[in-house]
Amino acid sequence: MPSPEPIDPIDPNDELPDEVEMSLFEHLEELRSRLFAALGVVVLAMGLCFVFVRPIVRLLEAPANGVKFLQLTPGEFFFVSIEVTGYSGLLLATPYILYQIIQFVLPGLTRRERRLVLPAVVGSSVLFIMGLVFGYQALVPAALNFFVSYGGDVVEQAWSIEKYFKFVLLLLFSTALTFQIPVLQVMLGLLGVVSSGQMLAGWRYVLLGAVILGAVLTPSTDPLTQGLLSGAVLGLYFSGVGVLRLLGR
């Protein structure tokens, strides 16, 4: 008789620790409670930001270098304040939102996957802040300087306060989200979905994708801002490949 094939031993890292069976109703109830908790913190954070909305507005106006802002319709600045409050409150509440997401998905993760949670959250938070800083210090001034210098000798620089803040906030948050690329790469590499060699082999597609992403995510049409964002995407991508190489993946 042929000997039976050996059974692979169960990897303890792939086990679900402290597995607890929950019904679909219990999962939905937990999801609802966590959503309400996160929403409550977002509302509180927005309320806090509304109290300090004027200093936040002045901070966001600073890259314009003294350009005159106009309120073109009654209540325009009030609605701008609400918009700035919303973005700022969401940013302030992001750590708690991440905490609620982690607590919801944690019971379904294996031991190996759980080890990735804390580094992923810390790395994601740091890169998100770096993206905001890069957008505020580099992309926003570059875009504004381009537009001011392009038409400065023809038209007077007086901008709509609403249009300006939509431009700045969209650019800042799109840049911050773009900075999450290395975290996604490292997670996929550590989970064995794709290797650093495979990522490096597709550099031509990455280059094309970076150019397209820079054009799509940049609310302005100037080539300087699009080039800076595309360059940042490439730098982030190859940084993620480098980290995976260091980790032997």
C-alpha positions in Angstrom: 0.0 0.0 0.0 1.3 3.5 -0.8 2.1 5.4 2.3 -0.3 8.3 3.0 0.9 11.8 2.1 2.3 13.7 5.1 -0.1 16.3 6.4 1.4 19.8 6.6 1.6 21.0 10.2 -0.7 23.9 11.1 1.2 27.1 11.2 0.3 28.8 14.6 0.7 32.1 12.9 -2.2 31.4 10.6 -4.6 30.5 13.5 -7.3 32.8 14.8 -6.4 33.5 18.4 -9.3 33.5 20.9 -11.8 32.9 18.1 -15.3 33.8 19.1 -18.3 32.9 17.0 -20.7 35.8 16.3 -23.9 35.8 14.4 -24.5 38.1 11.5 -26.8 40.2 13.6 -24.2 40.6 16.3 -21.6 41.7 13.7 -24.0 44.3 12.3 -24.8 45.5 15.8 -21.1 45.9 16.6 -20.6 47.7 13.3 -23.4 50.1 14.1 -22.1 50.9 17.6 -18.6 51.5 16.3 -19.9 53.7 13.5 -21.9 55.8 16.0 -18.9 56.1 18.3 -16.7 57.3 15.4 -19.4 59.7 14.2 -19.7 61.1 17.7 -16.0 61.8 17.9 -16.0 63.4 14.4 -18.8 65.7 15.5 -16.9 66.7 18.7 -13.7 67.3 16.7 -15.6 69.4 14.2 -17.1 71.5 17.0 -13.7 72.1 18.4 -12.3 73.1 15.0 -15.2 75.5 14.5 -14.2 77.3 17.7 -10.7 77.8 16.2 -11.7 78.1 12.6 -10.3 81.6 12.1 -6.7 80.7 13.0 -7.1 77.6 10.8 -8.3 79.8 7.9 -5.4 82.2 8.3 -3.0 79.2 8.3 -4.4 78.0 5.0 -4.4 81.5 3.5 -0.7 82.0 4.3 0.7 80.2 1.1 -1.2 82.8 -1.0 1.4 85.5 0.0 -1.0 88.4 0.6 -3.4 87.8 -2.3 -6.7 89.6 -1.6 -9.7 87.3 -1.0 -13.2 88.3 -1.9 -16.6 87.2 -0.5 -18.6 87.2 -3.7 -22.0 86.1 -2.2 -23.6 86.7 1.2 -22.6 84.0 3.6 -19.8 82.7 1.4 -17.2 82.9 4.2 -19.6 81.2 6.6 -20.0 78.2 4.3 -16.2 78.2 3.8 -15.8 78.0 7.5 -18.1 75.0 7.7 -16.1 73.3 4.9 -12.8 74.0 6.7 -14.3 72.8 10.0 -15.4 69.5 8.3 -12.0 68.7 6.8 -10.1 69.7 10.0 -12.5 67.8 12.3 -12.2 64.7 10.1 -8.4 64.9 10.2 -8.4 65.4 14.0 -10.7 62.4 14.5 -8.8 60.1 12.1 -6.8 58.3 14.8 -10.0 57.3 16.6 -11.7 56.2 13.4 -8.7 54.0 12.7 -8.9 52.6 16.2 -12.6 51.6 15.7 -11.8 50.0 12.3 -9.0 48.0 13.8 -11.2 46.8 16.8 -13.9 45.7 14.4 -11.6 43.6 12.1 -9.1 42.4 14.7 -11.1 39.3 15.7 -10.9 38.0 12.1 -7.2 38.4 11.8 -4.6 35.6 12.3 -1.6 36.1 14.6 0.7 36.9 11.6 -1.8 39.6 10.4 -2.2 41.1 13.8 1.5 41.7 14.0 1.2 44.0 11.0 -1.6 46.1 12.5 0.3 48.5 14.8 3.2 49.2 12.3 0.6 49.8 9.5 -1.4 52.2 11.6 1.7 54.1 12.8 3.2 54.2 9.4 -0.1 55.3 7.8 -0.5 58.1 10.3 3.1 59.4 9.9 2.8 59.3 6.1 -0.6 61.0 6.2 0.9 63.9 8.2 4.0 64.0 5.9 1.6 64.2 2.9 -0.2 67.2 4.5 3.1 68.9 5.2 4.5 68.2 1.7 1.3 69.5 0.1 1.3 72.7 2.3 5.0 73.4 2.0 5.6 72.4 -1.6 2.6 71.7 -3.8 0.2 74.6 -2.7 2.9 77.3 -3.0 4.1 76.0 -6.3 0.6 76.0 -7.8 -0.2 79.4 -6.4 3.1 81.0 -7.5 2.5 79.6 -11.0 -0.9 81.2 -11.3 0.2 84.5 -9.8 3.2 84.9 -12.0 1.4 83.8 -15.1 -1.3 86.5 -15.0 0.2 89.0 -12.5 1.0 91.6 -15.2 -2.4 91.3 -16.8 -5.0 90.9 -14.0 -5.3 91.9 -10.4 -5.0 89.0 -8.0 -8.3 88.9 -6.1 -9.7 85.4 -5.6 -12.9 83.9 -4.4 -12.5 82.7 -0.9 -14.7 79.6 -1.6 -12.8 78.6 -4.8 -9.4 79.1 -3.0 -10.2 76.8 -0.1 -11.7 74.1 -2.3 -8.5 74.1 -4.3 -6.2 74.0 -1.2 -8.2 71.4 0.8 -8.6 69.1 -2.2 -4.8 69.3 -3.0 -3.8 68.7 0.6 -6.0 65.7 1.2 -5.3 64.1 -2.2 -1.5 64.4 -1.4 -2.0 62.9 2.1 -3.9 59.9 0.6 -1.2 59.5 -2.1 1.4 59.2 0.7 -0.3 55.9 1.8 1.3 54.0 -1.2 4.3 52.6 0.7 2.0 51.2 3.5 -0.1 49.4 0.9 3.0 48.0 -0.8 4.5 46.7 2.5 1.2 45.2 3.6 0.8 43.4 0.3 4.5 42.2 0.3 4.4 40.9 3.9 1.1 39.0 3.2 2.8 37.4 0.2 0.4 38.9 -2.4 3.2 40.5 -4.5 7.0 40.7 -4.1 9.4 43.6 -4.4 10.8 42.1 -7.5 7.4 42.0 -9.2 6.8 45.6 -8.1 10.2 46.7 -9.6 9.6 44.8 -12.8 6.5 46.9 -13.5 8.3 50.3 -13.2 7.2 51.4 -16.7 3.5 51.0 -15.7 4.2 52.8 -12.5 5.8 55.7 -14.3 2.7 56.0 -16.5 0.4 55.6 -13.5 2.3 58.3 -11.6 1.8 60.8 -14.4 -1.9 60.0 -14.7 -2.4 60.1 -10.9 -0.6 63.5 -10.7 -2.9 64.8 -13.4 -6.1 63.4 -11.8 -5.4 64.3 -8.2 -4.1 67.8 -8.9 -7.0 70.3 -8.9 -4.9 72.8 -10.8 -3.8 72.3 -14.4 -0.3 73.7 -14.1 2.5 71.3 -15.1 4.7 72.2 -12.1 2.3 70.9 -9.5 1.4 67.8 -11.5 5.1 67.1 -11.9 5.8 67.5 -8.2 3.0 65.2 -7.3 4.0 62.6 -9.9 7.6 62.7 -8.7 6.4 62.2 -5.1 4.3 59.2 -6.2 7.4 57.6 -7.9 9.5 58.4 -4.8 7.0 56.8 -2.5 6.6 53.7 -4.7 10.3 53.0 -4.9 10.6 53.7 -1.2 8.1 51.0 -0.6 10.0 48.6 -2.9 13.2 49.4 -0.9 11.6 48.7 2.4 10.4 45.3 1.1 13.9 44.5 -0.1 15.3 45.3 3.3 12.6 42.9 4.8 13.6 40.2 2.4 10.4 40.2 0.5 
